[in-house]
Amino acid sequence: MNVISIILVLVVAFLAGLEGVLDEWQFHQPIIACTLVGIVTGHPAEGVLLGGTLQMVALGWMNIGAAVAPDAALASVASAILVCMKGASVADGVASAMALAVAGLVLTIFVRTVTVGIIHLADKAAGEGNLTRVNQLHLLGLSLQGLRILIPAAFVMAVPAEAVQAVLEAIPTWISGGLAAAGGFIVVVGYAMVINMMATKELWPFFFIGFVLSVVSNITLIGMGILGLCLAFIYIGLKPELNGGTSGGGDSVEDQLDLIMNDYEQ
């Protein structure tokens, strides 16, 4: 593996760590992090396959209140390194991601605890009116999140491929199989959490429509996505309170379209 690829992997790892708290560009999501690692290492197909599989597992992972979810960033980057740079299979990468997510959870709690001290220093600098110092401390705390992924990623890359392969082969079948089965269960839990957040009496019919269409037809996931998008636009167009109308005014769709056209002409 050439030096440029190693540097780019470390850059991806650092960005994934930052996005674990920023959520701006979603670099910590498995589908993005694994794909980027696959691209920079010359194994895009393996990266996409691993990222898509892990994304289904991490679909319901989210921080709620004081509860910190398993770390998708470390699980994505480290498992992608194992698959794309160390020759591990996608199944082994998914199995190892479960343990890596728990390890990343411990690391993020440690980093967040250290950041508390940095926040107190920033409060003191703000009280003194030193905004430059506040910005520096802010960037320091953010950089720790990036290093939280970069350092373990560098360690995984530094370990010889033979050693990694030997460790993976030494894992008993009942452990790897159990982790794979657990990953399947977590996918279901992730979907259930998302559905639970979106579940309303108005949206349930769309869920069952999609479920029936996916079973009785040969529509692909892309086709289902297009149908879902079209149904969303139809729903928003027919729902008065979502498109600027009033729920109790009794305005028809034609009346609302006339108002829109009048506004456009003016």
Summary of the structure (lengths in Angstrom):
residues: 266
radius of gyration: 23.5
end to end distance: 62.2
largest distance: 73.1
contacts: 790
relative contact order: 0.09
helix: 79%
strand: 1%
